[in-house]
């Protein structure tokens, strides 16, 4: 598999079973509670491609994999 560059990552947090992103990479909204379930996060951690629909702006992030801190997406999410 091709190495995913760091600018394709976005941090997330799990708090009391809920999955948050501190800031939306698309619209800039803060403290976004996602609709992602723990089972879906586990699939992403297992390397299964997952779609995350962000409720703030209805954009979709395609997650190629996830680790304990970051989603690794199929597109650049950070500005260089």
Backbone as XML, in Angstrom:
<?xml version="1.0"?>
<chain id="A" units="angstrom">
  <residue number="1" name="UNK">
    <atom name="N" x="0.833" y="-1.183" z="0.000"/>
    <atom name="CA" x="0.000" y="0.000" z="0.000"/>
    <atom name="C" x="0.880" y="1.251" z="0.000"/>
  </residue>
  <residue number="2" name="UNK">
    <atom name="N" x="0.455" y="2.253" z="-0.722"/>
    <atom name="CA" x="1.177" y="3.506" z="-0.808"/>
    <atom name="C" x="1.130" y="4.234" z="0.535"/>
  </residue>
  <residue number="3" name="UNK">
    <atom name="N" x="2.210" y="4.906" z="0.892"/>
    <atom name="CA" x="2.264" y="5.661" z="2.144"/>
    <atom name="C" x="1.385" y="6.903" z="2.027"/>
  </residue>
  <residue number="4" name="UNK">
    <atom name="N" x="0.585" y="7.137" z="3.054"/>
    <atom name="CA" x="-0.316" y="8.295" z="3.072"/>
    <atom name="C" x="0.435" y="9.471" z="3.687"/>
  </residue>
  <residue number="5" name="UNK">
    <atom name="N" x="0.496" y="10.618" z="3.007"/>
    <atom name="CA" x="1.214" y="11.775" z="3.557"/>
    <atom name="C" x="0.480" y="12.358" z="4.772"/>
  </residue>
  <residue number="6" name="UNK">
    <atom name="N" x="1.239" y="13.025" z="5.655"/>
    <atom name="CA" x="0.666" y="13.561" z="6.888"/>
    <atom name="C" x="-0.379" y="14.642" z="6.636"/>
  </residue>
  <residue number="7" name="UNK">
    <atom name="N" x="-0.306" y="15.341" z="5.500"/>
    <atom name="CA" x="-1.320" y="16.378" z="5.247"/>
    <atom name="C" x="-2.687" y="15.777" z="4.916"/>
  </residue>
  <residue number="8" name="UNK">
    <atom name="N" x="-2.767" y="14.452" z="4.826"/>
    <atom name="CA" x="-4.038" y="13.752" z="4.612"/>
    <atom name="C" x="-4.638" y="13.277" z="5.943"/>
  </residue>
  <residue number="9" name="UNK">
    <atom name="N" x="-4.109" y="13.755" z="7.077"/>
    <atom name="CA" x="-4.596" y="13.312" z="8.382"/>
    <atom name="C" x="-5.438" y="14.389" z="9.046"/>
  </residue>
  <residue number="10" name="UNK">
    <atom name="N" x="-6.304" y="13.931" z="9.964"/>
    <atom name="CA" x="-7.107" y="14.858" z="10.754"/>
    <atom name="C" x="-7.295" y="14.251" z="12.137"/>
  </residue>
  <residue number="11" name="UNK">
    <atom name="N" x="-7.002" y="15.023" z="13.204"/>
    <atom name="CA" x="-7.123" y="14.471" z="14.564"/>
    <atom name="C" x="-8.582" y="14.321" z="14.994"/>
  </residue>
  <residue number="12" name="UNK">
    <atom name="N" x="-8.798" y="13.331" z="15.830"/>
    <atom name="CA" x="-10.121" y="13.108" z="16.415"/>
    <atom name="C" x="-9.953" y="12.705" z="17.870"/>
  </residue>
  <residue number="13" name="UNK">
    <atom name="N" x="-11.040" y="12.765" z="18.620"/>
    <atom name="CA" x="-11.028" y="12.364" z="20.026"/>
    <atom name="C" x="-12.246" y="11.503" z="20.309"/>
  </residue>
  <residue number="14" name="UNK">
    <atom name="N" x="-12.080" y="10.579" z="21.246"/>
    <atom name="CA" x="-13.201" y="9.782" z="21.728"/>
    <atom name="C" x="-13.429" y="10.196" z="23.179"/>
  </residue>
  <residue number="15" name="UNK">
    <atom name="N" x="-14.621" y="10.700" z="23.460"/>
    <atom name="CA" x="-14.972" y="11.118" z="24.814"/>
    <atom name="C" x="-16.285" y="10.454" z="25.205"/>
  </residue>
  <residue number="16" name="UNK">
    <atom name="N" x="-16.220" y="9.611" z="26.234"/>
    <atom name="CA" x="-17.399" y="8.902" z="26.735"/>
    <atom name="C" x="-18.144" y="8.165" z="25.615"/>
  </residue>
  <residue number="17" name="UNK">
    <atom name="N" x="-17.391" y="7.580" z="24.694"/>
    <atom name="CA" x="-17.976" y="6.798" z="23.614"/>
    <atom name="C" x="-18.359" y="7.590" z="22.378"/>
  </residue>
  <residue number="18" name="UNK">
    <atom name="N" x="-18.348" y="8.929" z="22.467"/>
    <atom name="CA" x="-18.664" y="9.774" z="21.319"/>
    <atom name="C" x="-17.380" y="10.182" z="20.605"/>
  </residue>
  <residue number="19" name="UNK">
    <atom name="N" x="-17.450" y="10.326" z="19.291"/>
    <atom name="CA" x="-16.286" y="10.661" z="18.477"/>
    <atom name="C" x="-16.422" y="12.099" z="17.994"/>
  </residue>
  <residue number="20" name="UNK">
    <atom name="N" x="-15.432" y="12.921" z="18.330"/>
    <atom name="CA" x="-15.420" y="14.343" z="18.009"/>
    <atom name="C" x="-14.228" y="14.674" z="17.117"/>
  </residue>
  <residue number="21" name="UNK">
    <atom name="N" x="-14.374" y="15.699" z="16.280"/>
    <atom name="CA" x="-13.228" y="16.355" z="15.664"/>
    <atom name="C" x="-13.202" y="17.766" z="16.243"/>
  </residue>
  <residue number="22" name="UNK">
    <atom name="N" x="-12.017" y="18.222" z="16.610"/>
    <atom name="CA" x="-11.884" y="19.532" z="17.249"/>
    <atom name="C" x="-12.327" y="20.653" z="16.316"/>
  </residue>
  <residue number="23" name="UNK">
    <atom name="N" x="-12.017" y="20.481" z="15.035"/>
    <atom name="CA" x="-12.398" y="21.474" z="14.023"/>
    <atom name="C" x="-12.678" y="20.747" z="12.722"/>
  </residue>
  <residue number="24" name="UNK">
    <atom name="N" x="-13.699" y="21.148" z="12.020"/>
    <atom name="CA" x="-14.035" y="20.536" z="10.734"/>
    <atom name="C" x="-13.016" y="20.988" z="9.688"/>
  </residue>
  <residue number="25" name="UNK">
    <atom name="N" x="-12.426" y="20.065" z="8.929"/>
    <atom name="CA" x="-11.454" y="20.462" z="7.911"/>
    <atom name="C" x="-12.087" y="21.173" z="6.713"/>
  </residue>
  <residue number="26" name="UNK">
    <atom name="N" x="-13.391" y="21.094" z="6.575"/>
    <atom name="CA" x="-14.066" y="21.671" z="5.415"/>
    <atom name="C" x="-14.672" y="23.050" z="5.695"/>
  </residue>
  <residue number="27" name="UNK">
    <atom name="N" x="-15.382" y="23.197" z="6.829"/>
    <atom name="CA" x="-16.063" y="24.473" z="7.095"/>
    <atom name="C" x="-15.469" y="25.223" z="8.287"/>
  </residue>
  <residue number="28" name="UNK">
    <atom name="N" x="-14.621" y="24.572" z="9.091"/>
    <atom name="CA" x="-13.985" y="25.241" z="10.215"/>
    <atom name="C" x="-14.808" y="25.252" z="11.496"/>
  </residue>
  <residue number="29" name="UNK">
    <atom name="N" x="-15.952" y="24.572" z="11.537"/>
    <atom name="CA" x="-16.763" y="24.523" z="12.760"/>
    <atom name="C" x="-15.959" y="23.841" z="13.870"/>
  </residue>
  <residue number="30" name="UNK">
    <atom name="N" x="-16.148" y="24.309" z="15.100"/>
    <atom name="CA" x="-15.399" y="23.793" z="16.243"/>
    <atom name="C" x="-16.189" y="22.741" z="17.009"/>
  </residue>
  <residue number="31" name="UNK">
    <atom name="N" x="-15.444" y="21.801" z="17.585"/>
    <atom name="CA" x="-15.980" y="20.768" z="18.466"/>
    <atom name="C" x="-17.188" y="20.062" z="17.836"/>
  </residue>
  <residue number="32" name="UNK">
    <atom name="N" x="-16.936" y="19.386" z="16.728"/>
    <atom name="CA" x="-17.996" y="18.737" z="15.967"/>
    <atom name="C" x="-18.192" y="17.297" z="16.473"/>
  </residue>
  <residue number="33" name="UNK">
    <atom name="N" x="-19.395" y="17.028" z="16.957"/>
    <atom name="CA" x="-19.772" y="15.678" z="17.343"/>
    <atom name="C" x="-20.185" y="14.929" z="16.085"/>
  </residue>
  <residue number="34" name="UNK">
    <atom name="N" x="-19.465" y="13.854" z="15.763"/>
    <atom name="CA" x="-19.780" y="13.088" z="14.562"/>
    <atom name="C" x="-20.845" y="12.052" z="14.890"/>
  </residue>
  <residue number="35" name="UNK">
    <atom name="N" x="-21.419" y="11.463" z="13.865"/>
    <atom name="CA" x="-22.398" y="10.398" z="14.039"/>
    <atom name="C" x="-21.737" y="9.023" z="13.947"/>
  </residue>
  <residue number="36" name="UNK">
    <atom name="N" x="-20.394" y="8.999" z="13.953"/>
    <atom name="CA" x="-19.665" y="7.743" z="13.821"/>
    <atom name="C" x="-19.854" y="6.884" z="15.075"/>
  </residue>
  <residue number="37" name="UNK">
    <atom name="N" x="-20.094" y="5.618" z="14.864"/>
    <atom name="CA" x="-20.259" y="4.655" z="15.948"/>
    <atom name="C" x="-18.910" y="4.006" z="16.259"/>
  </residue>
  <residue number="38" name="UNK">
    <atom name="N" x="-18.803" y="3.436" z="17.446"/>
    <atom name="CA" x="-17.576" y="2.756" z="17.857"/>
    <atom name="C" x="-17.233" y="1.597" z="16.914"/>
  </residue>
  <residue number="39" name="UNK">
    <atom name="N" x="-18.237" y="0.878" z="16.449"/>
    <atom name="CA" x="-18.005" y="-0.240" z="15.528"/>
    <atom name="C" x="-17.420" y="0.253" z="14.205"/>
  </residue>
  <residue number="40" name="UNK">
    <atom name="N" x="-17.880" y="1.404" z="13.744"/>
    <atom name="CA" x="-17.357" y="1.984" z="12.498"/>
    <atom name="C" x="-15.922" y="2.438" z="12.688"/>
  </residue>
  <residue number="41" name="UNK">
    <atom name="N" x="-15.621" y="3.028" z="13.852"/>
    <atom name="CA" x="-14.245" y="3.430" z="14.155"/>
    <atom name="C" x="-13.331" y="2.214" z="14.191"/>
  </residue>
  <residue number="42" name="UNK">
    <atom name="N" x="-13.796" y="1.121" z="14.761"/>
    <atom name="CA" x="-12.993" y="-0.101" z="14.799"/>
    <atom name="C" x="-12.691" y="-0.589" z="13.388"/>
  </residue>
  <residue number="43" name="UNK">
    <atom name="N" x="-13.681" y="-0.533" z="12.502"/>
    <atom name="CA" x="-13.451" y="-0.931" z="11.112"/>
    <atom name="C" x="-12.390" y="-0.042" z="10.460"/>
  </residue>
  <residue number="44" name="UNK">
    <atom name="N" x="-12.452" y="1.273" z="10.723"/>
    <atom name="CA" x="-11.453" y="2.196" z="10.169"/>
    <atom name="C" x="-10.072" y="1.874" z="10.730"/>
  </residue>
  <residue number="45" name="UNK">
    <atom name="N" x="-10.011" y="1.542" z="12.011"/>
    <atom name="CA" x="-8.727" y="1.170" z="12.622"/>
    <atom name="C" x="-8.181" y="-0.122" z="12.036"/>
  </residue>
  <residue number="46" name="UNK">
    <atom name="N" x="-9.080" y="-0.979" z="11.552"/>
    <atom name="CA" x="-8.666" y="-2.230" z="10.908"/>
    <atom name="C" x="-8.253" y="-2.015" z="9.452"/>
  </residue>
  <residue number="47" name="UNK">
    <atom name="N" x="-8.323" y="-0.759" z="8.974"/>
    <atom name="CA" x="-7.881" y="-0.448" z="7.615"/>
    <atom name="C" x="-8.962" y="-0.573" z="6.560"/>
  </residue>
  <residue number="48" name="UNK">
    <atom name="N" x="-10.214" y="-0.606" z="6.974"/>
    <atom name="CA" x="-11.324" y="-0.692" z="6.018"/>
    <atom name="C" x="-11.781" y="0.722" z="5.678"/>
  </residue>
  <residue number="49" name="UNK">
    <atom name="N" x="-11.863" y="1.006" z="4.382"/>
    <atom name="CA" x="-12.273" y="2.343" z="3.935"/>
    <atom name="C" x="-13.653" y="2.679" z="4.491"/>
  </residue>
  <residue number="50" name="UNK">
    <atom name="N" x="-13.748" y="3.883" z="5.091"/>
    <atom name="CA" x="-14.961" y="4.300" z="5.790"/>
    <atom name="C" x="-15.306" y="5.723" z="5.396"/>
  </residue>
  <residue number="51" name="UNK">
    <atom name="N" x="-16.578" y="6.011" z="5.263"/>
    <atom name="CA" x="-17.030" y="7.381" z="4.993"/>
    <atom name="C" x="-17.517" y="8.014" z="6.284"/>
  </residue>
  <residue number="52" name="UNK">
    <atom name="N" x="-17.093" y="9.262" z="6.511"/>
    <atom name="CA" x="-17.540" y="10.028" z="7.667"/>
    <atom name="C" x="-18.269" y="11.262" z="7.163"/>
  </residue>
  <residue number="53" name="UNK">
    <atom name="N" x="-19.576" y="11.315" z="7.404"/>
    <atom name="CA" x="-20.371" y="12.474" z="7.029"/>
    <atom name="C" x="-20.358" y="13.451" z="8.195"/>
  </residue>
  <residue number="54" name="UNK">
    <atom name="N" x="-19.833" y="14.647" z="7.955"/>
    <atom name="CA" x="-19.750" y="15.653" z="9.007"/>
    <atom name="C" x="-21.054" y="16.437" z="9.063"/>
  </residue>
  <residue number="55" name="UNK">
    <atom name="N" x="-21.702" y="16.466" z="10.232"/>
    <atom name="CA" x="-23.023" y="17.087" z="10.332"/>
    <atom name="C" x="-23.023" y="18.607" z="10.209"/>
  </residue>
  <residue number="56" name="UNK">
    <atom name="N" x="-21.887" y="19.245" z="10.423"/>
    <atom name="CA" x="-21.830" y="20.710" z="10.397"/>
    <atom name="C" x="-22.012" y="21.271" z="8.987"/>
  </residue>
  <residue number="57" name="UNK">
    <atom name="N" x="-21.423" y="20.623" z="7.994"/>
    <atom name="CA" x="-21.500" y="21.151" z="6.627"/>
    <atom name="C" x="-21.889" y="20.077" z="5.611"/>
  </residue>
  <residue number="58" name="UNK">
    <atom name="N" x="-22.172" y="18.875" z="6.097"/>
    <atom name="CA" x="-22.593" y="17.741" z="5.266"/>
    <atom name="C" x="-21.536" y="17.299" z="4.257"/>
  </residue>
  <residue number="59" name="UNK">
    <atom name="N" x="-20.280" y="17.628" z="4.548"/>
    <atom name="CA" x="-19.181" y="17.136" z="3.714"/>
    <atom name="C" x="-18.861" y="15.704" z="4.120"/>
  </residue>
  <residue number="60" name="UNK">
    <atom name="N" x="-18.246" y="14.976" z="3.217"/>
    <atom name="CA" x="-17.897" y="13.587" z="3.474"/>
    <atom name="C" x="-16.390" y="13.406" z="3.407"/>
  </residue>
  <residue number="61" name="UNK">
    <atom name="N" x="-15.823" y="12.866" z="4.472"/>
    <atom name="CA" x="-14.410" y="12.525" z="4.529"/>
    <atom name="C" x="-14.303" y="11.022" z="4.289"/>
  </residue>
  <residue number="62" name="UNK">
    <atom name="N" x="-13.463" y="10.622" z="3.355"/>
    <atom name="CA" x="-13.230" y="9.200" z="3.104"/>
    <atom name="C" x="-11.982" y="8.817" z="3.889"/>
  </residue>
  <residue number="63" name="UNK">
    <atom name="N" x="-12.187" y="7.991" z="4.898"/>
    <atom name="CA" x="-11.104" y="7.567" z="5.781"/>
    <atom name="C" x="-10.546" y="6.249" z="5.258"/>
  </residue>
  <residue number="64" name="UNK">
    <atom name="N" x="-9.252" y="6.251" z="4.944"/>
    <atom name="CA" x="-8.609" y="5.027" z="4.472"/>
    <atom name="C" x="-8.215" y="4.131" z="5.628"/>
  </residue>
  <residue number="65" name="UNK">
    <atom name="N" x="-7.807" y="4.759" z="6.735"/>
    <atom name="CA" x="-7.491" y="4.036" z="7.956"/>
    <atom name="C" x="-7.471" y="5.026" z="9.108"/>
  </residue>
  <residue number="66" name="UNK">
    <atom name="N" x="-7.424" y="4.510" z="10.318"/>
    <atom name="CA" x="-7.392" y="5.352" z="11.504"/>
    <atom name="C" x="-6.421" y="4.741" z="12.501"/>
  </residue>
  <residue number="67" name="UNK">
    <atom name="N" x="-5.803" y="5.601" z="13.304"/>
    <atom name="CA" x="-5.024" y="5.117" z="14.434"/>
    <atom name="C" x="-5.676" y="5.685" z="15.692"/>
  </residue>
  <residue number="68" name="UNK">
    <atom name="N" x="-4.969" y="5.712" z="16.803"/>
    <atom name="CA" x="-5.566" y="6.175" z="18.056"/>
    <atom name="C" x="-5.793" y="7.680" z="18.092"/>
  </residue>
  <residue number="69" name="UNK">
    <atom name="N" x="-5.164" y="8.426" z="17.189"/>
    <atom name="CA" x="-5.249" y="9.888" z="17.226"/>
    <atom name="C" x="-5.741" y="10.536" z="15.941"/>
  </residue>
  <residue number="70" name="UNK">
    <atom name="N" x="-5.520" y="9.891" z="14.789"/>
    <atom name="CA" x="-5.778" y="10.534" z="13.505"/>
    <atom name="C" x="-6.608" y="9.660" z="12.574"/>
  </residue>
  <residue number="71" name="UNK">
    <atom name="N" x="-7.431" y="10.335" z="11.767"/>
    <atom name="CA" x="-8.025" y="9.718" z="10.589"/>
    <atom name="C" x="-7.063" y="9.970" z="9.440"/>
  </residue>
  <residue number="72" name="UNK">
    <atom name="N" x="-6.818" y="8.961" z="8.613"/>
    <atom name="CA" x="-5.963" y="9.076" z="7.441"/>
    <atom name="C" x="-6.887" y="9.052" z="6.217"/>
  </residue>
  <residue number="73" name="UNK">
    <atom name="N" x="-7.015" y="10.177" z="5.533"/>
    <atom name="CA" x="-8.003" y="10.341" z="4.465"/>
    <atom name="C" x="-7.387" y="10.170" z="3.078"/>
  </residue>
  <residue number="74" name="UNK">
    <atom name="N" x="-8.257" y="10.163" z="2.073"/>
    <atom name="CA" x="-7.822" y="9.996" z="0.684"/>
    <atom name="C" x="-7.554" y="11.323" z="-0.002"/>
  </residue>
  <residue number="75" name="UNK">
    <atom name="N" x="-7.620" y="12.435" z="0.739"/>
    <atom name="CA" x="-7.395" y="13.771" z="0.180"/>
    <atom name="C" x="-6.652" y="14.626" z="1.187"/>
  </residue>
  <residue number="76" name="UNK">
    <atom name="N" x="-5.946" y="15.652" z="0.740"/>
    <atom name="CA" x="-5.280" y="16.551" z="1.697"/>
    <atom name="C" x="-6.315" y="17.323" z="2.517"/>
  </residue>
  <residue number="77" name="UNK">
    <atom name="N" x="-6.146" y="17.313" z="3.835"/>
    <atom name="CA" x="-7.049" y="18.010" z="4.739"/>
    <atom name="C" x="-6.385" y="19.220" z="5.403"/>
  </residue>
  <residue number="78" name="UNK">
    <atom name="N" x="-5.059" y="19.258" z="5.336"/>
    <atom name="CA" x="-4.306" y="20.360" z="5.954"/>
    <atom name="C" x="-3.710" y="21.228" z="4.864"/>
  </residue>
  <residue number="79" name="UNK">
    <atom name="N" x="-3.607" y="22.501" z="5.145"/>
    <atom name="CA" x="-2.959" y="23.414" z="4.212"/>
    <atom name="C" x="-1.458" y="23.336" z="4.417"/>
  </residue>
  <residue number="80" name="UNK">
    <atom name="N" x="-0.734" y="23.301" z="3.338"/>
    <atom name="CA" x="0.733" y="23.163" z="3.394"/>
    <atom name="C" x="1.413" y="24.403" z="3.901"/>
  </residue>
</chain>
